Amino acid sequence: MSDPMPKDHPPVKRPRVGVLLLNLGTPDATDYWSMRRYLKEFLSDRRVIEVSRPVWWLILNLIILNTRPSKSGAAYDKIWDKQKGDSPLRLISLSQAEKLQKRLGEAAIVDVAMRYGHPSTQERLEALKAAGCQRIVLFPLYPQYSAPTTATANDKAFEVLKTMRWQPAVRTAPAYFADEAYIKALAQSIKRSVAGLDFEPDLVITSYHGMPEDYLKKGDPYHCQCVKTTRLVRDYLGWPEDKLMVTFQSRFGRAEWLKPYTDKTLEALPGKGVKKIAVCAPAFSVDCLETLEELAMTGREQFEGAGGTHYAYLPCLNDSPEGMDVIEAVARRELSGWIDPA
């Protein structure tokens, strides 16, 4: 019987398992055109902006993309790693992938992709497939689920999969907002960071990225998951209810967003006698513009400008040992049955 496979057909690689870490994204540089490309891709996403398409197209293309790139570029320039010529988000995300690879060893191939910008989801999914991965775990690095983060990251991956004639089997990692490993790591990180300060905070704020209230009314579980994360961390630490507070940041536009607002809270606290605070951002797995510029810099200015005396930003879990413990725990759980237990 003749061989049915064409002689020039590439050899079939030994089946492998892949893990693709997914994060939001970052511009390639801080100049006007790099920022414009990034903002256009980000703000064109229907999961992010749910208003009428014709109306939003006019607002985006006639106003935002003409005015926002320079302003956003200036903000990114404040946090940009000049030595390495890259953004903290991309550098730390790449480090997370490298460290997870070392922890998993040959059991799986680990890669990282961005929903917007580079390395793209399409590029890295195709690379994993080319490396022989017939099974892939998509791992959105968002502890709390929301449509504009977790859902759109998965949307993009499945959009790529639609173009593949031979698709790998795929699993999507769920939100881990109440996962024991995450709560433990977050609580211990907060406790250690607070202990390293030269003052005792009157209050620690857990500032989560905000979203329009309308999204919550439509059924998005993000708000509830944020509140639960903070409650579980408070319980783990054994702190009183008034020691750890939930707020929401990064709003824009005229619509009502999740409250209380972080910036308004920072401006109001000193007038209530709260002069010493620390702020952390549990919804971010990696430090980025919203944490390093909005919270660490602008937040300090708002708080001290209102009369606050002591302010500290507590870093995200990033690629710290605690942060990697969380990523490894979730990855191994979702790889169950695909790789041998650790």
Rosetta silent file (secondary structure, phi, psi, omega in degrees, C-alpha in Angstrom):
SEQUENCE: MSDPMPKDHPPVKRPRVGVLLLNLGTPDATDYWSMRRYLKEFLSDRRVIEVSRPVWWLILNLIILNTRPSKSGAAYDKIWDKQKGDSPLRLISLSQAEKLQKRLGEAAIVDVAMRYGHPSTQERLEALKAAGCQRIVLFPLYPQYSAPTTATANDKAFEVLKTMRWQPAVRTAPAYFADEAYIKALAQSIKRSVAGLDFEPDLVITSYHGMPEDYLKKGDPYHCQCVKTTRLVRDYLGWPEDKLMVTFQSRFGRAEWLKPYTDKTLEALPGKGVKKIAVCAPAFSVDCLETLEELAMTGREQFEGAGGTHYAYLPCLNDSPEGMDVIEAVARRELSGWIDPA
SCORE:     score description
SCORE:     0.000 S_00000001
   1 L     0.000  135.413 -178.050    0.000    0.000    0.000 S_00000001
   2 L   -76.672  153.067  178.392    1.385    3.433   -0.913 S_00000001
   3 L   -71.588  121.232 -177.051    2.008    6.057    1.740 S_00000001
   4 L   -73.670  -15.793 -177.594   -0.985    8.484    1.670 S_00000001
   5 L   -84.584  131.031  177.958    1.058   11.354    3.077 S_00000001
   6 L   -56.373  143.208 -176.255    2.817   13.587    0.498 S_00000001
   7 L   -65.306  -24.905 -179.897    6.580   13.135    0.575 S_00000001
   8 L   -92.481    8.825  179.814    7.137   16.862    1.089 S_00000001
   9 L   -71.591  133.326 -179.594    4.758   16.969    4.071 S_00000001
  10 L   -64.080  147.146  179.600    6.524   18.235    7.238 S_00000001
  11 L   -63.114  145.424  178.426    7.026   15.605    9.950 S_00000001
  12 L   -78.282  125.416 -178.537    4.405   15.519   12.681 S_00000001
  13 L   -76.306  153.916  175.676    5.872   16.785   15.952 S_00000001
  14 L   -60.201  129.199 -178.366    5.491   14.928   19.213 S_00000001
  15 L   -55.059  132.853  178.050    2.295   16.252   20.852 S_00000001
  16 E  -124.015  169.224  176.625    3.030   18.884   23.458 S_00000001
  17 E  -116.131  138.372 -179.090    0.997   20.885   25.973 S_00000001
  18 E  -121.612  154.781  172.506    1.082   24.675   26.072 S_00000001
  19 E  -127.268  120.585  179.698    0.186   27.419   28.539 S_00000001
  20 E  -111.873  108.522  176.439   -0.477   30.875   27.102 S_00000001
  21 E   -76.341  131.400 -176.703   -0.496   33.669   29.667 S_00000001
  22 E  -118.707  128.062  175.789   -2.738   36.513   28.485 S_00000001
  23 E  -129.012  174.390 -172.392   -2.521   40.114   29.617 S_00000001
  24 E   -63.019  -56.196 -179.043   -4.079   43.381   28.483 S_00000001
  25 E   134.844  177.239 -175.170   -1.253   44.890   26.482 S_00000001
  26 E  -161.024  149.968  174.258    0.986   47.892   26.150 S_00000001
  27 L   -67.446  160.016  179.430    2.123   50.327   23.457 S_00000001
  28 L   -78.288  -23.663  178.928    5.431   49.601   21.746 S_00000001
  29 L  -158.197  179.367 -176.029    6.749   53.061   22.586 S_00000001
  30 L  -102.536    3.495  179.979    5.572   56.359   24.054 S_00000001
  31 L   -73.041  167.716 -174.152    5.580   58.452   20.874 S_00000001
  32 H   -55.813  -50.254 -173.623    2.354   59.774   19.328 S_00000001
  33 H   -72.334  -34.557  175.463    1.932   57.159   16.582 S_00000001
  34 H   -64.800  -42.597  178.903    2.773   54.176   18.794 S_00000001
  35 H   -66.815  -38.714 -178.688    0.260   55.387   21.334 S_00000001
  36 H   -63.896  -43.508  178.962   -2.337   56.059   18.643 S_00000001
  37 H   -61.307  -44.330 -178.879   -2.062   52.524   17.241 S_00000001
  38 H   -65.174  -47.914 -178.539   -2.394   51.028   20.697 S_00000001
  39 H   -64.656  -35.535  179.264   -5.320   53.200   21.758 S_00000001
  40 H   -64.450  -44.000  179.181   -7.157   52.575   18.496 S_00000001
  41 H   -65.900  -44.608 -177.486   -6.967   48.807   18.933 S_00000001
  42 H   -65.238  -50.133 -174.069   -7.877   48.986   22.612 S_00000001
  43 H   -82.968   -1.754  173.604  -10.742   51.459   22.342 S_00000001
  44 L   -91.052   -7.447 -178.180  -12.213   49.806   19.236 S_00000001
  45 L   -70.826  122.554 -179.683  -12.917   46.642   21.234 S_00000001
  46 L   -65.678  -22.210  176.860  -16.684   46.161   21.623 S_00000001
  47 L   -73.223  -29.298 -177.768  -16.095   44.444   24.953 S_00000001
  48 L   -83.968  -47.894  179.974  -14.405   47.576   26.298 S_00000001
  49 L  -116.144  115.148 -173.745  -16.718   50.222   24.857 S_00000001
  50 L  -103.959   10.311 -179.542  -20.337   49.109   24.516 S_00000001
  51 L   -75.929  171.006 -179.932  -21.906   52.330   23.255 S_00000001
  52 L   -50.549  130.736 -176.916  -23.445   52.705   19.778 S_00000001
  53 H   -59.549  -49.272 -179.388  -20.823   51.962   17.125 S_00000001
  54 H   -60.118  -41.677  179.596  -21.516   54.944   14.833 S_00000001
  55 H   -64.685  -46.025 -178.650  -21.492   57.360   17.768 S_00000001
  56 H   -66.988  -35.813  178.690  -18.337   55.849   19.257 S_00000001
  57 H   -58.431  -42.372 -179.822  -16.569   55.813   15.866 S_00000001
  58 H   -67.063  -44.905  179.702  -17.010   59.563   15.621 S_00000001
  59 H   -62.903  -45.247 -176.964  -15.874   60.183   19.209 S_00000001
  60 H   -65.735  -50.550 -172.655  -12.885   57.867   18.873 S_00000001
  61 H   -81.859  -28.305 -177.840  -11.612   58.990   15.481 S_00000001
  62 H   -94.732  -23.133 -177.164  -12.446   62.681   15.596 S_00000001
  63 H  -119.120  -65.330 -170.873  -11.619   63.440   19.223 S_00000001
  64 H   -60.397  -47.929 -176.237   -9.866   60.761   21.281 S_00000001
  65 H   -73.638   -6.644  174.741   -7.289   59.587   18.729 S_00000001
  66 H   -97.770  -24.195 -175.652   -6.325   63.172   18.025 S_00000001
  67 H  -113.114  -33.725 -172.773   -5.926   64.297   21.634 S_00000001
  68 H   -74.558  -35.359 -176.283   -5.322   61.256   23.844 S_00000001
  69 H   -55.013  -43.649 -178.536   -2.095   59.783   22.324 S_00000001
  70 H   -66.892  -42.961  179.992    0.121   62.690   23.426 S_00000001
  71 H   -65.509  -45.491  179.376   -1.377   62.800   26.918 S_00000001
  72 H   -67.216  -37.206  178.590   -1.168   59.023   27.375 S_00000001
  73 H   -61.848  -39.375  178.151    2.337   58.962   25.917 S_00000001
  74 H   -64.646  -37.776  178.350    3.497   61.500   28.504 S_00000001
  75 H   -67.687  -45.502  178.372    2.036   59.339   31.276 S_00000001
  76 H   -61.760  -35.436 -178.425    3.680   56.176   29.915 S_00000001
  77 H   -62.055  -27.769  179.513    6.989   58.023   29.624 S_00000001
  78 H   -67.242  -30.241 -175.014    7.003   58.509   33.400 S_00000001
  79 H  -108.919   -5.839 -174.404    7.054   54.749   34.038 S_00000001
  80 L   -62.399  137.887  175.466    8.897   53.522   30.922 S_00000001
  81 E   -79.499   97.583 -175.267   12.024   51.453   31.553 S_00000001
  82 L   -65.758  -34.451 -178.165   14.475   53.673   29.673 S_00000001
  83 L   -66.254  -42.882 -178.541   17.374   51.279   30.114 S_00000001
  84 L   -94.654   -8.221  177.325   15.546   48.321   28.578 S_00000001
  85 L    64.072   41.030 -177.326   13.440   50.438   26.245 S_00000001
  86 E  -154.164  170.581 -179.872   10.174   48.780   27.177 S_00000001
  87 L   -85.598  149.132  176.924    7.135   49.012   29.426 S_00000001
  88 H   -56.852  -38.928 -177.394    7.082   47.418   32.900 S_00000001
  89 H   -59.857  -46.221 -178.859    3.963   45.440   31.984 S_00000001
  90 H   -70.057  -41.707 -178.898    5.605   43.661   29.052 S_00000001
  91 H   -63.084  -44.411 -179.216    8.917   43.119   30.848 S_00000001
  92 H   -70.334  -37.931  178.745    7.278   41.654   33.959 S_00000001
  93 H   -62.277  -41.743  178.008    4.855   39.541   31.893 S_00000001
  94 H   -64.176  -38.367  177.979    7.767   38.036   29.964 S_00000001
  95 H   -66.518  -38.681  176.711    9.517   37.323   33.255 S_00000001
  96 H   -59.114  -43.352  179.871    6.396   35.606   34.588 S_00000001
  97 H   -63.972  -42.279  179.715    6.382   33.310   31.551 S_00000001
  98 H   -63.324  -42.978 -178.257   10.071   32.500   31.967 S_00000001
  99 H   -71.187  -35.595  176.594    9.678   31.701   35.648 S_00000001
 100 H   -66.894  -37.279  178.102    6.574   29.571   35.087 S_00000001
 101 H   -59.882  -42.375  178.970    8.483   27.668   32.400 S_00000001
 102 H   -64.348  -36.942 -178.980   11.214   26.859   34.911 S_00000001
 103 H   -71.783  -36.049 -179.188    8.631   25.678   37.432 S_00000001
 104 H   -86.344  -20.646 -179.916    6.796   23.446   34.947 S_00000001
 105 H    62.956 -136.403 -177.549    9.944   22.208   33.242 S_00000001
 106 H   -84.185    1.063 -178.415    9.343   19.979   30.226 S_00000001
 107 H   -65.814  -29.920 -177.709    5.738   19.277   31.218 S_00000001
 108 L  -155.072  158.313  173.863    4.493   22.214   29.149 S_00000001
 109 E   -98.719  125.392 -176.934    5.613   25.024   26.873 S_00000001
 110 E  -105.949  136.649  177.191    4.870   28.434   28.400 S_00000001
 111 E  -142.804  172.562 -179.524    4.358   31.612   26.397 S_00000001
 112 E  -138.165  143.643  179.959    2.797   35.046   26.896 S_00000001
 113 E  -142.402  158.710  178.946    0.610   37.219   24.672 S_00000001
 114 E  -111.338  143.160  175.827   -1.142   40.569   24.806 S_00000001
 115 E   -66.406  -37.767  177.818   -4.749   41.278   23.884 S_00000001
 116 E  -126.680  132.056  179.547   -3.627   44.563   22.360 S_00000001
 117 E    91.033 -154.515 -172.920   -0.152   45.151   20.960 S_00000001
 118 L  -121.985  150.370   -6.010    2.813   42.795   20.999 S_00000001
 119 L   -68.971  136.783 -174.000    3.487   39.936   21.355 S_00000001
 120 E   -77.201  157.490  177.199    0.075   39.341   19.825 S_00000001
 121 H   -61.473  -41.676  179.398   -2.271   36.508   20.687 S_00000001
 122 H   -61.429  -46.905 -179.142   -2.244   35.333   17.082 S_00000001
 123 H   -58.503  -46.296 -174.325    1.541   35.262   16.909 S_00000001
 124 H   -79.077  -32.789  174.235    1.995   33.275   20.109 S_00000001
 125 H   -64.184  -42.764  178.684   -0.873   30.825   19.521 S_00000001
 126 H   -64.663  -35.390  178.490    0.562   30.043   16.094 S_00000001
 127 H   -67.072  -41.899  178.127    4.000   29.625   17.678 S_00000001
 128 H   -64.823  -40.135  177.923    2.674   27.146   20.248 S_00000001
 129 H   -64.038  -42.632  179.416    0.896   25.213   17.521 S_00000001
 130 H   -65.529  -26.540  178.885    4.068   25.168   15.419 S_00000001
 131 L   -80.583   -0.102  176.913    5.965   23.862   18.455 S_00000001
 132 L    97.591   12.976  179.996    3.678   20.831   18.490 S_00000001
 133 E   -77.556  113.880  176.255    1.169   21.871   21.148 S_00000001
 134 E  -100.349   -4.256  175.501   -2.050   19.983   20.565 S_00000001
 135 E  -138.114  129.280 -176.252   -3.440   21.053   23.929 S_00000001
 136 E  -136.012  133.918  172.021   -3.284   24.644   25.203 S_00000001
 137 E   -97.420  121.381  172.518   -4.464   26.343   28.397 S_00000001
 138 E   -87.538  122.682 -172.267   -5.452   29.972   27.868 S_00000001
 139 E  -123.361   86.960  174.833   -4.655   31.755   31.119 S_00000001
 140 E   -66.859  125.487 -175.562   -6.002   35.339   31.353 S_00000001
 141 L   -85.504   52.409  177.759   -4.029   36.977   34.155 S_00000001
 142 L  -120.890  109.091 -178.403   -7.058   38.730   35.639 S_00000001
 143 L   -57.666  -40.142  179.189   -7.939   37.533   39.146 S_00000001
 144 L  -103.465  135.779 -179.175  -11.470   38.956   38.867 S_00000001
 145 L   -76.197  138.917  166.475  -13.573   38.204   35.788 S_00000001
 146 L  -153.599  154.287 -179.916  -14.982   40.969   33.637 S_00000001
 147 H   -61.643  -40.094 -178.579  -16.098   41.157   30.034 S_00000001
 148 H   -74.711   -2.728  179.275  -13.581   43.912   29.113 S_00000001
 149 H  -122.748  -78.810 -177.767  -10.651   41.822   30.392 S_00000001
 150 H   -57.833  -48.844 -175.201  -11.077   38.042   30.708 S_00000001
 151 H   -64.328  -44.073 -177.658  -13.774   37.727   28.065 S_00000001
 152 H   -70.561  -30.253  175.828  -12.045   39.811   25.418 S_00000001
 153 H   -63.354  -44.187  177.563   -8.748   37.985   25.978 S_00000001
 154 H   -69.371  -37.903  177.110  -10.506   34.682   25.292 S_00000001
 155 H   -53.466  -47.941 -176.557  -12.456   36.222   22.402 S_00000001
 156 H   -63.582  -40.818  179.496   -9.208   37.112   20.650 S_00000001
 157 H   -63.373  -43.769 -179.583   -7.773   33.644   21.148 S_00000001
 158 H   -71.839  -26.771  173.425  -10.846   31.961   19.702 S_00000001
 159 H   -62.455  -40.105  177.251  -10.835   34.423   16.829 S_00000001
 160 H   -68.890  -43.106 -178.978   -7.362   33.110   15.989 S_00000001
 161 H   -59.833  -30.698  179.502   -8.428   29.494   16.461 S_00000001
 162 L   -62.042  -22.702 -177.950  -11.181   30.022   13.872 S_00000001
 163 L   -90.051   -7.426 -175.886   -8.474   30.459   11.233 S_00000001
 164 L   -90.683  128.744  175.959   -6.684   27.171   12.040 S_00000001
 165 L   -69.322  -41.249  178.027   -7.480   24.097    9.983 S_00000001
 166 L  -114.376   98.668 -177.998   -6.084   21.862   12.720 S_00000001
 167 L   -83.493  145.595  169.831   -6.993   23.392   16.062 S_00000001
 168 L   -76.957  159.354  170.302   -5.434   22.376   19.362 S_00000001
 169 E   -71.397  142.510 -173.232   -7.710   21.364   22.226 S_00000001
 170 E  -131.528  139.464  169.592   -8.205   24.400   24.462 S_00000001
 171 E  -121.502  146.545  175.311   -9.043   25.089   28.081 S_00000001
 172 E  -113.349  127.301  179.258   -9.646   28.546   29.542 S_00000001
 173 L   -72.889  132.882  179.907   -8.533   29.247   33.096 S_00000001
 174 L   -78.447  169.067  174.708  -11.315   30.796   35.184 S_00000001
 175 L   -59.698  147.372 -175.492  -11.006   33.872   37.386 S_00000001
 176 L  -122.746   34.399 -175.404   -9.162   33.127   40.615 S_00000001
 177 L   -60.173  -25.676 -179.061  -10.459   35.978   42.806 S_00000001
 178 L  -118.659    9.087 -179.015  -11.191   33.658   45.729 S_00000001
 179 L   -61.373  136.525 -176.722   -8.528   31.025   45.083 S_00000001
 180 H   -57.004  -41.581 -178.843   -6.742   30.043   48.290 S_00000001
 181 H   -65.334  -38.915 -179.516   -3.296   30.511   46.737 S_00000001
 182 H   -68.925  -47.360 -179.340   -4.187   33.996   45.468 S_00000001
 183 H   -61.769  -42.514  179.116   -5.722   35.208   48.732 S_00000001
 184 H   -62.798  -47.906 -178.084   -2.762   33.900   50.711 S_00000001
 185 H   -63.534  -43.936 -178.550   -0.205   35.476   48.367 S_00000001
 186 H   -64.787  -45.135 -179.258   -2.032   38.813   48.237 S_00000001
 187 H   -63.568  -45.618 -179.184   -2.500   38.972   51.988 S_00000001
 188 H   -66.341  -36.286  178.384    1.108   38.068   52.744 S_00000001
 189 H   -65.137  -44.471  177.919    2.368   40.558   50.166 S_00000001
 190 H   -62.042  -46.773 -178.537    0.278   43.361   51.707 S_00000001
 191 H   -60.308  -45.091 -179.440    1.381   42.423   55.228 S_00000001
 192 H   -66.266  -42.330 -179.534    5.062   42.336   54.251 S_00000001
 193 H   -65.049  -41.472  178.942    4.876   45.605   52.315 S_00000001
 194 H   -65.192  -40.511 -179.681    3.107   47.401   55.161 S_00000001
 195 H   -64.407  -24.881 -179.363    5.646   46.078   57.661 S_00000001
 196 L   -85.303   -4.020  179.117    8.420   47.558   55.512 S_00000001
 197 L   -77.989  159.313  177.191    7.007   51.089   55.651 S_00000001
 198 L   -93.556   16.232  175.397    8.379   53.746   57.983 S_00000001
 199 L  -150.228  161.373  178.432    4.849   54.541   59.176 S_00000001
 200 L  -100.120  114.474 -178.460    1.719   52.669   60.259 S_00000001
 201 L   -64.982  139.057  171.513   -1.161   53.275   57.803 S_00000001
 202 L   -71.158  -27.254 -173.901   -4.486   54.361   59.244 S_00000001
 203 E  -153.983  143.271  171.563   -6.080   52.642   56.258 S_00000001
 204 E  -114.189  126.219 -179.868   -5.108   50.355   53.381 S_00000001
 205 E  -100.710  129.265  170.921   -7.043   50.882   50.152 S_00000001
 206 E   -98.978  104.398 -175.395   -7.553   48.066   47.668 S_00000001
 207 E   -98.125  117.777 -179.294   -8.056   49.996   44.424 S_00000001
 208 E  -104.049  150.844  175.018   -9.564   48.008   41.569 S_00000001
 209 E   -61.989  136.127 -177.389   -9.855   49.085   37.948 S_00000001
 210 L   -84.811  176.373  173.632  -13.299   50.537   37.458 S_00000001
 211 L  -156.419  157.614  177.769  -16.015   49.931   34.877 S_00000001
 212 E   -57.536  141.083  178.559  -19.303   51.633   34.001 S_00000001
 213 H   -58.830  -28.009 -179.647  -22.116   50.803   36.435 S_00000001
 214 H   -60.786  -33.154  179.156  -24.177   49.777   33.435 S_00000001
 215 H   -64.693  -40.297  177.680  -21.924   46.747   32.915 S_00000001
 216 H   -62.783  -43.506 -179.587  -22.725   45.566   36.440 S_00000001
 217 H   -64.282  -26.294  178.833  -26.452   46.008   35.796 S_00000001
 218 L   -82.743   -4.720  174.704  -26.108   43.877   32.659 S_00000001
 219 L   114.325    5.949  178.657  -24.743   40.998   34.740 S_00000001
 220 L   -69.069  129.146 -175.210  -20.961   41.415   34.877 S_00000001
 221 L   -84.831    1.972 -171.537  -19.735   39.769   38.126 S_00000001
 222 H   -53.780  -49.307 -176.784  -16.593   41.895   38.451 S_00000001
 223 H   -57.346  -46.944 -178.880  -17.804   44.187   41.249 S_00000001
 224 H   -63.496  -38.265 -179.293  -18.908   41.307   43.462 S_00000001
 225 H   -70.034  -35.976  176.702  -15.645   39.445   42.901 S_00000001
 226 H   -62.869  -47.771 -179.232  -13.570   42.513   43.805 S_00000001
 227 H   -61.240  -40.204 -179.563  -15.472   42.986   47.047 S_00000001
 228 H   -67.677  -39.944  177.848  -15.086   39.305   47.904 S_00000001
 229 H   -56.298  -48.878 -178.707  -11.331   39.353   47.252 S_00000001
 230 H   -64.479  -39.781  178.698  -10.870   42.212   49.719 S_00000001
 231 H   -62.128  -43.092 -179.649  -13.128   40.576   52.293 S_00000001
 232 H   -67.151  -37.381  177.360  -11.182   37.303   52.100 S_00000001
 233 H   -66.422  -42.259  177.795   -7.857   39.124   52.393 S_00000001
 234 H   -60.085  -44.259  178.950   -9.159   41.052   55.409 S_00000001
 235 H   -63.329  -41.226 -179.797  -10.285   37.800   57.028 S_00000001
 236 H   -61.961  -41.949 -178.125   -6.921   36.163   56.294 S_00000001
 237 H   -78.495  -18.781 -177.085   -5.053   39.052   57.902 S_00000001
 238 L    73.293   27.739 -178.937   -7.471   39.289   60.820 S_00000001
 239 L   -87.261  152.606  175.076   -7.886   43.023   60.274 S_00000001
 240 L   -68.574  160.121 -174.935  -10.961   45.009   61.367 S_00000001
 241 H   -60.183  -32.391 -176.712  -13.431   46.005   58.667 S_00000001
 242 H   -85.739    8.178 -179.668  -12.376   49.658   58.714 S_00000001
 243 H   -93.023  -25.623 -175.183   -8.710   48.814   58.037 S_00000001
 244 E  -127.896  122.648 -172.100   -9.134   47.639   54.438 S_00000001
 245 E  -121.751  146.325  176.922  -11.265   49.576   51.943 S_00000001
 246 E  -100.766  130.425  171.950  -12.469   48.926   48.363 S_00000001
 247 E  -138.360  171.389 -178.436  -12.358   51.697   45.728 S_00000001
 248 E  -132.165  135.203 -172.598  -12.395   51.843   41.917 S_00000001
 249 E  -117.303 -178.765  167.998  -10.059   53.807   39.661 S_00000001
 250 L    66.239   29.426  179.582   -9.359   54.736   36.015 S_00000001
 251 L   -78.677  155.786  171.989  -12.774   55.988   34.983 S_00000001
 252 L  -151.531  162.540 -176.321  -13.298   58.181   31.941 S_00000001
 253 L    84.811 -177.673 -174.698  -16.278   59.668   30.125 S_00000001
 254 L   -96.605  -10.667 -177.857  -19.488   61.014   31.622 S_00000001
 255 L   -69.183  157.145  174.563  -21.187   57.751   32.609 S_00000001
 256 L   -74.751  132.728  178.602  -21.431   56.644   36.233 S_00000001
 257 E  -111.218  173.024  178.845  -18.754   54.100   37.130 S_00000001
 258 L   -56.357  139.077 -178.164  -18.383   51.708   40.044 S_00000001
 259 L  -120.150  161.027    1.723  -18.060   53.568   43.338 S_00000001
 260 L   -76.524  150.900  179.583  -16.463   54.699   45.518 S_00000001
 261 E   -76.574  138.319 -179.502  -13.980   56.369   43.170 S_00000001
 262 H   -62.073  -48.838 -175.688  -10.324   56.065   44.172 S_00000001
 263 H   -63.465  -43.265  179.301   -9.380   59.652   43.311 S_00000001
 264 H   -65.235  -35.882  178.263  -12.341   61.190   45.134 S_00000001
 265 H   -65.406  -44.565  179.604  -11.632   58.976   48.142 S_00000001
 266 H   -61.234  -36.325 -179.499   -7.981   60.045   48.267 S_00000001
 267 H   -75.121  -25.471 -175.847   -9.029   63.685   48.190 S_00000001
 268 H   -91.378  -29.413 -172.446  -11.636   63.226   50.939 S_00000001
 269 H   -58.123  -45.946 -178.923   -9.783   61.064   53.476 S_00000001
 270 H   -57.764  -34.516  178.432   -7.487   63.724   55.002 S_00000001
 271 H   -67.986  -16.077  178.141  -10.529   65.861   55.810 S_00000001
 272 H   -99.669    8.404  177.790  -11.879   62.906   57.795 S_00000001
 273 L    90.893    2.317  178.990   -8.709   62.607   59.837 S_00000001
 274 L   -93.163  100.137 -172.115   -7.150   59.760   57.819 S_00000001
 275 L  -106.041  -11.541 -178.097   -3.667   61.151   57.124 S_00000001
 276 E  -127.893  116.555 -178.334   -1.619   57.965   56.629 S_00000001
 277 E  -138.706  160.690  170.565   -2.583   55.416   53.978 S_00000001
 278 E  -127.458  147.184 -177.148   -1.238   52.665   51.760 S_00000001
 279 E  -128.418  136.312  174.298   -2.770   51.682   48.424 S_00000001
 280 E  -133.080  168.182 -173.922   -2.579   48.400   46.489 S_00000001
 281 L  -131.211   81.941 -174.345   -4.180   47.143   43.272 S_00000001
 282 L   -63.987  -21.224 -177.486   -5.361   43.506   43.590 S_00000001
 283 L   -78.786  -11.141 -178.548   -6.983   43.372   40.128 S_00000001
 284 L  -102.987  124.204  177.179   -3.635   43.833   38.398 S_00000001
 285 L   -82.610  -14.093 -177.782   -1.301   40.850   38.174 S_00000001
 286 L  -139.945  138.990  175.247    1.460   43.129   36.877 S_00000001
 287 L   -65.538  140.338 -172.248    2.394   46.714   37.666 S_00000001
 288 L  -154.301 -166.807 -178.732    1.497   49.008   34.775 S_00000001
 289 H   -55.260  -44.582 -175.688    0.405   52.552   33.918 S_00000001
 290 H   -67.131  -21.562  178.916   -2.675   52.362   36.141 S_00000001
 291 H  -100.902  -48.793 -174.055   -0.606   51.400   39.177 S_00000001
 292 H   -75.023  -30.865  178.623    2.797   53.026   38.684 S_00000001
 293 H  -102.052  -52.363 -174.660    1.533   56.353   37.341 S_00000001
 294 H   -67.513  -44.118 -178.242   -2.114   56.653   38.377 S_00000001
 295 H   -89.917  -52.750 -173.731   -1.782   55.282   41.910 S_00000001
 296 H   -68.277  -34.114 -177.746    1.880   55.671   42.880 S_00000001
 297 H  -102.145  -64.987 -177.260    2.323   59.154   41.400 S_00000001
 298 H   -63.305  -39.793  179.020   -0.986   60.914   40.755 S_00000001
 299 H   -60.278  -41.710  177.586   -2.635   59.270   43.767 S_00000001
 300 H   -61.303  -44.578  179.894    0.090   60.578   46.051 S_00000001
 301 H   -60.637  -41.987 -179.569   -0.350   64.104   44.666 S_00000001
 302 H   -65.281  -44.030 -177.124   -4.113   63.937   45.232 S_00000001
 303 H   -69.472  -48.446 -178.518   -3.803   62.644   48.790 S_00000001
 304 H   -69.857  -32.280  177.547   -0.994   64.949   49.919 S_00000001
 305 H   -65.655  -24.727  179.371   -2.602   67.887   48.142 S_00000001
 306 L   -91.780    0.411  177.567   -5.689   67.335   50.297 S_00000001
 307 L   112.396    2.429  177.052   -3.627   67.309   53.500 S_00000001
 308 L   -67.997  148.824 -176.240   -2.450   63.698   53.787 S_00000001
 309 L  -107.909  -29.414 -177.415    0.949   63.251   55.451 S_00000001
 310 E  -135.869  128.626 -176.172    2.024   59.689   54.622 S_00000001
 311 E  -141.361  136.852  176.993    1.293   57.768   51.412 S_00000001
 312 E  -142.608  138.654  171.226    2.615   54.499   50.032 S_00000001
 313 E  -100.088  129.358  179.085    1.836   52.403   46.986 S_00000001
 314 L   -97.348  125.831 -173.149    2.209   48.651   47.570 S_00000001
 315 L   -65.211  158.120  174.749    3.388   46.765   44.438 S_00000001
 316 L   -67.111  172.464  178.794    1.423   44.086   42.604 S_00000001
 317 L   -65.339  -33.206  176.053    2.354   40.436   42.973 S_00000001
 318 L    49.269 -135.302  179.846    4.235   40.664   39.656 S_00000001
 319 L  -104.239   25.222  177.221    6.870   37.921   39.240 S_00000001
 320 L   -65.577  163.261  176.599    7.598   37.707   42.968 S_00000001
 321 H   -53.903  -41.340  178.992    7.792   34.256   44.560 S_00000001
 322 H   -65.880  -42.065  179.332    4.253   34.738   45.938 S_00000001
 323 H   -63.420  -40.622  179.640    2.975   35.884   42.570 S_00000001
 324 H   -71.593  -29.496  175.051    4.523   32.928   40.804 S_00000001
 325 H   -60.981  -40.046  179.669    3.076   30.554   43.401 S_00000001
 326 H   -66.070  -50.389 -177.670   -0.387   31.775   42.364 S_00000001
 327 H   -61.307  -41.525  179.381    0.255   31.451   38.634 S_00000001
 328 H   -65.608  -42.882 -178.409    1.777   27.999   39.056 S_00000001
 329 H   -61.169  -45.250 -179.818   -1.087   26.794   41.265 S_00000001
 330 H   -67.829  -42.535 -178.833   -3.752   27.917   38.775 S_00000001
 331 H   -62.131  -45.960 -178.717   -1.780   26.612   35.783 S_00000001
 332 H   -65.188  -37.433  178.385   -1.243   23.167   37.319 S_00000001
 333 H   -62.627  -44.542 -178.201   -4.912   22.928   38.277 S_00000001
 334 H   -75.251  -18.785  176.756   -6.016   23.727   34.720 S_00000001
 335 L   -88.388   -1.147 -178.223   -3.401   21.345   33.293 S_00000001
 336 E   -52.683  129.111 -178.210   -4.780   18.505   35.397 S_00000001
 337 L    88.721  -16.741  178.082   -5.032   15.337   33.312 S_00000001
 338 L   -98.977  -29.019  176.356   -2.820   16.847   30.625 S_00000001
 339 E  -131.117  163.187  178.233    0.448   16.690   32.532 S_00000001
 340 L   -70.878  143.908  177.845    1.675   14.560   35.407 S_00000001
 341 L   -57.718  151.350  179.413    1.047   16.030   38.894 S_00000001
 342 L   -64.765    0.000    0.000    3.958   17.934   40.449 S_00000001
